[in-house]
């Protein structure tokens, strides 16, 4: 299982192989490390930035590095906890584009998000929570059609009105 949180990846990309080494040696051995790291950085659109430090990357780029590291062990499931919440609005699409590509590649993802357009476009199901409890668990089309609890309808009416 791979996980990407809110804060991105603060590790030094110039030494990008060391953070990947523990998960990759099991599967690839040292000889496959450079190739796999390059493959992952290319997958998230950052191969040209492989020698940079985190301070030289935008928040969206840092988050994409975190996705690459989470993918290093070829997880069956990816967990995302508000991966765009700490980003400038202009950087959000960088991360959502990578996540969309993962979904199109049939990667199973569980995503905690307020990016409802993304959830509507990419998701299969919506689990709506309020006060730490599951209020609705529905196919996305039912959820966005308003076949939900009163609480979810109230939420949707406020966030989808514009």
C-alpha positions as protocol buffer text, in pm:
chain_id: "A"
residue {
  index: 1
  type: UNK
  ca { x: 0 y: 0 z: 0 }
}
residue {
  index: 2
  type: UNK
  ca { x: 129 y: 345 z: -88 }
}
residue {
  index: 3
  type: UNK
  ca { x: 25 y: 666 z: 86 }
}
residue {
  index: 4
  type: UNK
  ca { x: 51 y: 1033 z: 0 }
}
residue {
  index: 5
  type: UNK
  ca { x: -52 y: 1294 z: 255 }
}
residue {
  index: 6
  type: UNK
  ca { x: -102 y: 1667 z: 261 }
}
residue {
  index: 7
  type: UNK
  ca { x: 255 y: 1784 z: 295 }
}
residue {
  index: 8
  type: UNK
  ca { x: 426 y: 1646 z: -11 }
}
residue {
  index: 9
  type: UNK
  ca { x: 772 y: 1502 z: -1 }
}
residue {
  index: 10
  type: UNK
  ca { x: 1045 y: 1705 z: 162 }
}
residue {
  index: 11
  type: UNK
  ca { x: 1334 y: 1474 z: 79 }
}
residue {
  index: 12
  type: UNK
  ca { x: 1633 y: 1569 z: -132 }
}
residue {
  index: 13
  type: UNK
  ca { x: 1577 y: 1466 z: -492 }
}
residue {
  index: 14
  type: UNK
  ca { x: 1949 y: 1487 z: -566 }
}
residue {
  index: 15
  type: UNK
  ca { x: 1978 y: 1181 z: -343 }
}
residue {
  index: 16
  type: UNK
  ca { x: 1647 y: 1045 z: -463 }
}
residue {
  index: 17
  type: UNK
  ca { x: 1760 y: 684 z: -469 }
}
residue {
  index: 18
  type: UNK
  ca { x: 1824 y: 656 z: -96 }
}
residue {
  index: 19
  type: UNK
  ca { x: 1462 y: 716 z: 11 }
}
residue {
  index: 20
  type: UNK
  ca { x: 1349 y: 465 z: -254 }
}
residue {
  index: 21
  type: UNK
  ca { x: 1616 y: 208 z: -171 }
}
residue {
  index: 22
  type: UNK
  ca { x: 1440 y: 25 z: 118 }
}
residue {
  index: 23
  type: UNK
  ca { x: 1132 y: -53 z: -89 }
}
residue {
  index: 24
  type: UNK
  ca { x: 1308 y: -105 z: -421 }
}
residue {
  index: 25
  type: UNK
  ca { x: 1595 y: -334 z: -322 }
}
residue {
  index: 26
  type: UNK
  ca { x: 1349 y: -609 z: -236 }
}
residue {
  index: 27
  type: UNK
  ca { x: 1206 y: -604 z: -587 }
}
residue {
  index: 28
  type: UNK
  ca { x: 1482 y: -473 z: -812 }
}
residue {
  index: 29
  type: UNK
  ca { x: 1820 y: -500 z: -644 }
}
residue {
  index: 30
  type: UNK
  ca { x: 2067 y: -215 z: -679 }
}
residue {
  index: 31
  type: UNK
  ca { x: 2102 y: -258 z: -1056 }
}
residue {
  index: 32
  type: UNK
  ca { x: 1735 y: -169 z: -1114 }
}
residue {
  index: 33
  type: UNK
  ca { x: 1731 y: 132 z: -884 }
}
residue {
  index: 34
  type: UNK
  ca { x: 1832 y: 405 z: -1127 }
}
residue {
  index: 35
  type: UNK
  ca { x: 1605 y: 270 z: -1399 }
}
residue {
  index: 36
  type: UNK
  ca { x: 1304 y: 242 z: -1166 }
}
residue {
  index: 37
  type: UNK
  ca { x: 1362 y: 587 z: -1013 }
}
residue {
  index: 38
  type: UNK
  ca { x: 1381 y: 739 z: -1361 }
}
residue {
  index: 39
  type: UNK
  ca { x: 1067 y: 552 z: -1467 }
}
residue {
  index: 40
  type: UNK
  ca { x: 874 y: 682 z: -1166 }
}
residue {
  index: 41
  type: UNK
  ca { x: 994 y: 1040 z: -1205 }
}
residue {
  index: 42
  type: UNK
  ca { x: 903 y: 1026 z: -1575 }
}
residue {
  index: 43
  type: UNK
  ca { x: 558 y: 888 z: -1483 }
}
residue {
  index: 44
  type: UNK
  ca { x: 488 y: 1193 z: -1268 }
}
residue {
  index: 45
  type: UNK
  ca { x: 644 y: 1434 z: -1518 }
}
residue {
  index: 46
  type: UNK
  ca { x: 955 y: 1520 z: -1315 }
}
residue {
  index: 47
  type: UNK
  ca { x: 1248 y: 1340 z: -1475 }
}
residue {
  index: 48
  type: UNK
  ca { x: 1399 y: 1677 z: -1573 }
}
residue {
  index: 49
  type: UNK
  ca { x: 1393 y: 1781 z: -1204 }
}
residue {
  index: 50
  type: UNK
  ca { x: 1566 y: 1471 z: -1063 }
}
residue {
  index: 51
  type: UNK
  ca { x: 1869 y: 1662 z: -933 }
}
residue {
  index: 52
  type: UNK
  ca { x: 1675 y: 1936 z: -755 }
}
residue {
  index: 53
  type: UNK
  ca { x: 1623 y: 1992 z: -385 }
}
residue {
  index: 54
  type: UNK
  ca { x: 1268 y: 2029 z: -247 }
}
residue {
  index: 55
  type: UNK
  ca { x: 1312 y: 2406 z: -202 }
}
residue {
  index: 56
  type: UNK
  ca { x: 1366 y: 2428 z: -578 }
}
residue {
  index: 57
  type: UNK
  ca { x: 1033 y: 2260 z: -652 }
}
residue {
  index: 58
  type: UNK
  ca { x: 680 y: 2393 z: -639 }
}
residue {
  index: 59
  type: UNK
  ca { x: 434 y: 2240 z: -394 }
}
residue {
  index: 60
  type: UNK
  ca { x: 272 y: 2050 z: -679 }
}
residue {
  index: 61
  type: UNK
  ca { x: 608 y: 1911 z: -789 }
}
residue {
  index: 62
  type: UNK
  ca { x: 687 y: 1806 z: -431 }
}
residue {
  index: 63
  type: UNK
  ca { x: 354 y: 1628 z: -412 }
}
residue {
  index: 64
  type: UNK
  ca { x: 426 y: 1447 z: -740 }
}
residue {
  index: 65
  type: UNK
  ca { x: 762 y: 1331 z: -597 }
}
residue {
  index: 66
  type: UNK
  ca { x: 568 y: 1193 z: -299 }
}
residue {
  index: 67
  type: UNK
  ca { x: 344 y: 1003 z: -542 }
}
residue {
  index: 68
  type: UNK
  ca { x: 651 y: 860 z: -721 }
}
residue {
  index: 69
  type: UNK
  ca { x: 798 y: 742 z: -392 }
}
residue {
  index: 70
  type: UNK
  ca { x: 467 y: 587 z: -287 }
}
residue {
  index: 71
  type: UNK
  ca { x: 455 y: 400 z: -621 }
}
residue {
  index: 72
  type: UNK
  ca { x: 810 y: 265 z: -579 }
}
residue {
  index: 73
  type: UNK
  ca { x: 698 y: -65 z: -431 }
}
residue {
  index: 74
  type: UNK
  ca { x: 418 y: -116 z: -686 }
}
residue {
  index: 75
  type: UNK
  ca { x: 138 y: -102 z: -428 }
}
residue {
  index: 76
  type: UNK
  ca { x: -196 y: -267 z: -499 }
}
residue {
  index: 77
  type: UNK
  ca { x: -374 y: 33 z: -343 }
}
residue {
  index: 78
  type: UNK
  ca { x: -280 y: 401 z: -316 }
}
residue {
  index: 79
  type: UNK
  ca { x: -415 y: 611 z: -29 }
}
residue {
  index: 80
  type: UNK
  ca { x: -432 y: 989 z: -71 }
}
residue {
  index: 81
  type: UNK
  ca { x: -515 y: 1211 z: 227 }
}
residue {
  index: 82
  type: UNK
  ca { x: -609 y: 1555 z: 91 }
}
residue {
  index: 83
  type: UNK
  ca { x: -313 y: 1559 z: -149 }
}
residue {
  index: 84
  type: UNK
  ca { x: -404 y: 1905 z: -285 }
}
residue {
  index: 85
  type: UNK
  ca { x: -509 y: 2082 z: 35 }
}
residue {
  index: 86
  type: UNK
  ca { x: -172 y: 2248 z: 100 }
}
residue {
  index: 87
  type: UNK
  ca { x: -115 y: 2356 z: -260 }
}
residue {
  index: 88
  type: UNK
  ca { x: -154 y: 2689 z: -432 }
}
residue {
  index: 89
  type: UNK
  ca { x: -460 y: 2675 z: -658 }
}
residue {
  index: 90
  type: UNK
  ca { x: -237 y: 2692 z: -967 }
}
residue {
  index: 91
  type: UNK
  ca { x: -54 y: 2374 z: -863 }
}
residue {
  index: 92
  type: UNK
  ca { x: -356 y: 2155 z: -790 }
}
residue {
  index: 93
  type: UNK
  ca { x: -401 y: 2033 z: -1147 }
}
residue {
  index: 94
  type: UNK
  ca { x: -41 y: 1904 z: -1160 }
}
residue {
  index: 95
  type: UNK
  ca { x: -126 y: 1655 z: -887 }
}
residue {
  index: 96
  type: UNK
  ca { x: -479 y: 1575 z: -1006 }
}
residue {
  index: 97
  type: UNK
  ca { x: -347 y: 1505 z: -1357 }
}
residue {
  index: 98
  type: UNK
  ca { x: -106 y: 1243 z: -1219 }
}
residue {
  index: 99
  type: UNK
  ca { x: -382 y: 1092 z: -1007 }
}
residue {
  index: 100
  type: UNK
  ca { x: -615 y: 1085 z: -1310 }
}
residue {
  index: 101
  type: UNK
  ca { x: -347 y: 899 z: -1508 }
}
residue {
  index: 102
  type: UNK
  ca { x: -316 y: 647 z: -1224 }
}
residue {
  index: 103
  type: UNK
  ca { x: -693 y: 593 z: -1228 }
}
residue {
  index: 104
  type: UNK
  ca { x: -690 y: 551 z: -1605 }
}
residue {
  index: 105
  type: UNK
  ca { x: -416 y: 291 z: -1557 }
}
residue {
  index: 106
  type: UNK
  ca { x: -654 y: 104 z: -1323 }
}
residue {
  index: 107
  type: UNK
  ca { x: -465 y: 184 z: -1002 }
}
residue {
  index: 108
  type: UNK
  ca { x: -698 y: 136 z: -706 }
}
residue {
  index: 109
  type: UNK
  ca { x: -709 y: 459 z: -506 }
}
residue {
  index: 110
  type: UNK
  ca { x: -880 y: 569 z: -188 }
}
residue {
  index: 111
  type: UNK
  ca { x: -882 y: 948 z: -188 }
}
residue {
  index: 112
  type: UNK
  ca { x: -983 y: 1188 z: 88 }
}
residue {
  index: 113
  type: UNK
  ca { x: -1059 y: 1510 z: -99 }
}
residue {
  index: 114
  type: UNK
  ca { x: -1268 y: 1821 z: -128 }
}
residue {
  index: 115
  type: UNK
  ca { x: -1191 y: 1831 z: -503 }
}
residue {
  index: 116
  type: UNK
  ca { x: -1544 y: 1732 z: -599 }
}
residue {
  index: 117
  type: UNK
  ca { x: -1492 y: 1779 z: -973 }
}
residue {
  index: 118
  type: UNK
  ca { x: -1207 y: 1530 z: -957 }
}
residue {
  index: 119
  type: UNK
  ca { x: -1414 y: 1287 z: -748 }
}
residue {
  index: 120
  type: UNK
  ca { x: -1702 y: 1315 z: -993 }
}
residue {
  index: 121
  type: UNK
  ca { x: -1479 y: 1263 z: -1296 }
}
residue {
  index: 122
  type: UNK
  ca { x: -1244 y: 990 z: -1168 }
}
residue {
  index: 123
  type: UNK
  ca { x: -1415 y: 815 z: -877 }
}
residue {
  index: 124
  type: UNK
  ca { x: -1636 y: 510 z: -875 }
}
residue {
  index: 125
  type: UNK
  ca { x: -1790 y: 559 z: -531 }
}
residue {
  index: 126
  type: UNK
  ca { x: -1827 y: 845 z: -288 }
}
residue {
  index: 127
  type: UNK
  ca { x: -1811 y: 791 z: 85 }
}
residue {
  index: 128
  type: UNK
  ca { x: -1937 y: 1110 z: 248 }
}
residue {
  index: 129
  type: UNK
  ca { x: -1839 y: 1162 z: 610 }
}
residue {
  index: 130
  type: UNK
  ca { x: -1958 y: 1410 z: 868 }
}
residue {
  index: 131
  type: UNK
  ca { x: -1827 y: 1444 z: 1223 }
}
residue {
  index: 132
  type: UNK
  ca { x: -1614 y: 1132 z: 1178 }
}
residue {
  index: 133
  type: UNK
  ca { x: -1902 y: 910 z: 1070 }
}
residue {
  index: 134
  type: UNK
  ca { x: -1995 y: 766 z: 732 }
}
residue {
  index: 135
  type: UNK
  ca { x: -2320 y: 931 z: 626 }
}
residue {
  index: 136
  type: UNK
  ca { x: -2337 y: 807 z: 265 }
}
residue {
  index: 137
  type: UNK
  ca { x: -2160 y: 536 z: 65 }
}
residue {
  index: 138
  type: UNK
  ca { x: -2290 y: 547 z: -292 }
}
residue {
  index: 139
  type: UNK
  ca { x: -2190 y: 510 z: -656 }
}
residue {
  index: 140
  type: UNK
  ca { x: -2066 y: 851 z: -769 }
}
residue {
  index: 141
  type: UNK
  ca { x: -2355 y: 909 z: -1012 }
}
residue {
  index: 142
  type: UNK
  ca { x: -2612 y: 856 z: -736 }
}
residue {
  index: 143
  type: UNK
  ca { x: -2422 y: 1078 z: -496 }
}
residue {
  index: 144
  type: UNK
  ca { x: -2386 y: 1369 z: -737 }
}
residue {
  index: 145
  type: UNK
  ca { x: -2747 y: 1330 z: -854 }
}
residue {
  index: 146
  type: UNK
  ca { x: -2852 y: 1413 z: -499 }
}
residue {
  index: 147
  type: UNK
  ca { x: -2975 y: 1066 z: -399 }
}
residue {
  index: 148
  type: UNK
  ca { x: -2809 y: 1120 z: -64 }
}
residue {
  index: 149
  type: UNK
  ca { x: -2869 y: 1202 z: 298 }
}
residue {
  index: 150
  type: UNK
  ca { x: -2997 y: 1547 z: 392 }
}
residue {
  index: 151
  type: UNK
  ca { x: -2651 y: 1633 z: 526 }
}
residue {
  index: 152
  type: UNK
  ca { x: -2479 y: 1546 z: 197 }
}
residue {
  index: 153
  type: UNK
  ca { x: -2741 y: 1737 z: -5 }
}
residue {
  index: 154
  type: UNK
  ca { x: -2684 y: 2041 z: 216 }
}
residue {
  index: 155
  type: UNK
  ca { x: -2307 y: 2012 z: 169 }
}
residue {
  index: 156
  type: UNK
  ca { x: -2337 y: 1974 z: -209 }
}
residue {
  index: 157
  type: UNK
  ca { x: -2574 y: 2270 z: -235 }
}
residue {
  index: 158
  type: UNK
  ca { x: -2313 y: 2489 z: -67 }
}
residue {
  index: 159
  type: UNK
  ca { x: -2002 y: 2374 z: -250 }
}
residue {
  index: 160
  type: UNK
  ca { x: -2145 y: 2318 z: -598 }
}
residue {
  index: 161
  type: UNK
  ca { x: -2355 y: 2632 z: -628 }
}
residue {
  index: 162
  type: UNK
  ca { x: -2103 y: 2831 z: -834 }
}
